[in-house]
Amino acid sequence: AENLARAMAQFRTRNTETASATVPRVALLNAVKNAKKLNPKSPAKTVSLRINGSLDIITSDHTARFSQAVEYDSKAGDIRLTLPSERLTAICSKLKSKTVELLLTSCEPLAEHVLTVKTDSASFTIPVELPTDSDKFASDFPATFAHNLTAGELLRAFRMTEFATD
């Protein structure tokens, strides 16, 4: 049993990936709360969080996808996960610090994925899921590209459009 425990610890060490990001607590809290409001047909019980070039809070119902960009202070690695929105909202509501560190620890062969929410004085662990290919947004739109716009850029584009058809 002792040798098995040592072997499992070594296996976890070699096969665990981590990624982290430091984000403003209030911005993260507001984005997760807004995720429920963005999709009135199917209020999100879970939200997806993706940090690549920007930090995006995503909710979808397989016919529409709603994404909000949140500024982040720093990041290491790429994070893409699905988590229970109520749990993250409850944690961020009770914290008083200005920033929150999100640390994803993932051991894919053992299907162990954990998000740790840290501040100066507290640390919380939330079991999470990594999105699968079936969770991806599916659209009949034939475009092979996507482009993110800020709300201001989209509003300016609408105002510049004098005539349009669908």
C-alpha positions as CSV (number, residue, x, y, z in Angstrom):
1,A,0.0,0.0,0.0
2,E,2.9,2.3,0.8
3,N,4.6,1.6,-2.5
4,L,1.3,2.2,-4.4
5,A,0.8,5.5,-2.6
6,R,4.4,6.6,-3.6
7,A,3.8,5.4,-7.2
8,M,0.5,7.4,-7.4
9,A,2.2,10.5,-6.0
10,Q,5.0,10.2,-8.6
11,F,2.4,9.7,-11.3
12,R,0.4,12.8,-10.2
13,T,3.6,14.8,-10.1
14,R,4.6,13.9,-13.7
15,N,1.1,14.2,-15.2
16,T,-0.3,17.3,-13.5
17,E,-0.6,20.6,-15.3
18,T,-1.2,23.9,-13.7
19,A,-2.4,27.3,-14.9
20,S,-3.1,30.5,-13.0
21,A,-4.5,34.0,-13.3
22,T,-4.9,36.9,-11.0
23,V,-8.1,38.9,-11.5
24,P,-9.9,41.7,-9.9
25,R,-12.5,40.1,-7.5
26,V,-15.3,42.5,-8.2
27,A,-15.0,42.2,-12.0
28,L,-15.0,38.4,-11.8
29,L,-18.0,38.4,-9.5
30,N,-20.0,40.7,-11.7
31,A,-19.2,38.7,-14.8
32,V,-20.3,35.4,-13.2
33,K,-23.5,37.1,-11.9
34,N,-24.2,38.5,-15.4
35,A,-23.8,35.1,-17.0
36,K,-27.2,34.1,-15.7
37,K,-28.8,37.2,-17.0
38,L,-27.3,37.0,-20.5
39,N,-29.1,33.8,-21.3
40,P,-32.7,34.2,-20.3
41,K,-33.9,31.0,-22.1
42,S,-31.5,28.8,-20.1
43,P,-30.0,30.5,-17.0
44,A,-26.6,29.1,-16.5
45,K,-26.0,26.8,-13.5
46,T,-22.4,26.4,-14.8
47,V,-20.2,28.9,-16.6
48,S,-17.1,28.3,-18.6
49,L,-14.0,30.3,-17.9
50,R,-11.3,30.6,-20.6
51,I,-8.0,32.5,-20.3
52,N,-6.1,32.7,-23.5
53,G,-5.6,36.2,-24.8
54,S,-8.3,37.5,-22.5
55,L,-10.3,36.2,-19.6
56,D,-13.8,35.2,-20.9
57,I,-16.8,34.1,-18.9
58,I,-18.9,32.0,-21.3
59,T,-22.5,30.7,-21.0
60,S,-24.3,29.0,-23.9
61,D,-27.4,26.9,-24.7
62,H,-26.0,25.3,-27.9
63,T,-27.9,27.8,-30.0
64,A,-26.4,31.0,-28.7
65,R,-23.2,31.8,-26.8
66,F,-22.7,34.7,-24.6
67,S,-19.2,35.8,-23.6
68,Q,-17.9,38.6,-21.4
69,A,-14.3,39.7,-21.3
70,V,-12.8,40.4,-17.9
71,E,-9.5,42.2,-17.4
72,Y,-6.8,40.2,-15.6
73,D,-3.6,41.3,-13.8
74,S,-1.4,38.3,-14.7
75,K,-1.6,34.7,-16.0
76,A,0.5,31.7,-16.4
77,G,-0.6,28.9,-18.8
78,D,-4.0,28.6,-20.4
79,I,-7.1,27.9,-18.4
80,R,-10.3,26.5,-19.9
81,L,-12.8,25.0,-17.5
82,T,-16.5,24.6,-16.5
83,L,-17.5,25.4,-13.0
84,P,-20.6,25.9,-10.8
85,S,-21.5,29.5,-10.9
86,E,-23.3,29.6,-7.6
87,R,-20.2,28.3,-5.7
88,L,-17.8,30.8,-7.3
89,T,-20.3,33.7,-6.7
90,A,-20.7,32.7,-3.0
91,I,-16.9,32.6,-2.5
92,C,-16.2,35.9,-4.3
93,S,-19.1,37.6,-2.4
94,K,-17.7,36.8,1.0
95,L,-14.1,37.8,0.2
96,K,-12.9,41.3,0.9
97,S,-9.6,41.4,-1.1
98,K,-9.2,43.4,-4.3
99,T,-7.8,40.5,-6.3
100,V,-8.3,36.8,-6.5
101,E,-5.9,34.2,-7.8
102,L,-7.4,31.3,-9.8
103,L,-5.2,28.2,-9.9
104,L,-6.2,25.3,-12.0
105,T,-4.6,22.0,-11.2
106,S,-5.3,19.2,-13.7
107,C,-4.3,15.6,-13.9
108,E,-6.0,14.4,-17.1
109,P,-5.2,10.7,-16.9
110,L,-6.9,10.5,-13.4
111,A,-9.7,12.9,-14.4
112,E,-8.8,15.1,-11.4
113,H,-9.4,18.8,-12.1
114,V,-9.5,21.3,-9.2
115,L,-9.8,25.1,-9.2
116,T,-8.3,26.9,-6.2
117,V,-9.5,30.4,-5.4
118,K,-6.9,32.2,-3.3
119,T,-6.6,35.5,-1.6
120,D,-4.1,36.8,1.0
121,S,-6.2,35.3,3.8
122,A,-8.2,32.4,2.4
123,S,-8.1,29.5,0.0
124,F,-11.1,27.6,-1.4
125,T,-11.1,24.5,-3.6
126,I,-13.8,23.8,-6.2
127,P,-13.9,20.6,-8.3
128,V,-14.3,21.5,-11.9
129,E,-14.7,19.9,-15.3
130,L,-12.7,20.5,-18.4
131,P,-14.9,21.3,-21.4
132,T,-15.2,18.5,-23.9
133,D,-15.7,18.7,-27.6
134,S,-19.5,18.2,-27.1
135,D,-19.6,21.3,-24.9
136,K,-18.3,23.5,-27.7
137,F,-20.6,26.0,-29.3
138,A,-22.2,24.7,-32.5
139,S,-23.5,27.0,-35.2
140,D,-24.9,26.6,-38.7
141,F,-23.1,29.8,-39.6
142,P,-20.4,28.9,-42.2
143,A,-17.7,31.2,-41.0
144,T,-14.4,29.6,-40.1
145,F,-13.2,32.5,-38.0
146,A,-14.4,34.5,-35.0
147,H,-13.6,38.0,-33.8
148,N,-14.2,39.5,-30.3
149,L,-15.4,43.1,-30.1
150,T,-15.9,45.3,-27.1
151,A,-19.4,46.7,-26.6
152,G,-18.1,50.2,-27.7
153,E,-16.7,48.8,-30.9
154,L,-19.9,47.0,-31.7
155,L,-22.0,50.1,-30.9
156,R,-19.8,52.3,-33.2
157,A,-20.2,49.7,-36.0
158,F,-24.0,49.8,-35.6
159,R,-24.0,53.6,-35.7
160,M,-21.8,53.7,-38.9
161,T,-24.2,51.3,-40.7
162,E,-26.6,53.3,-42.7
163,F,-28.3,50.4,-44.6
164,A,-28.2,46.7,-43.9
165,T,-30.1,43.5,-44.8
166,D,-29.9,40.2,-43.1
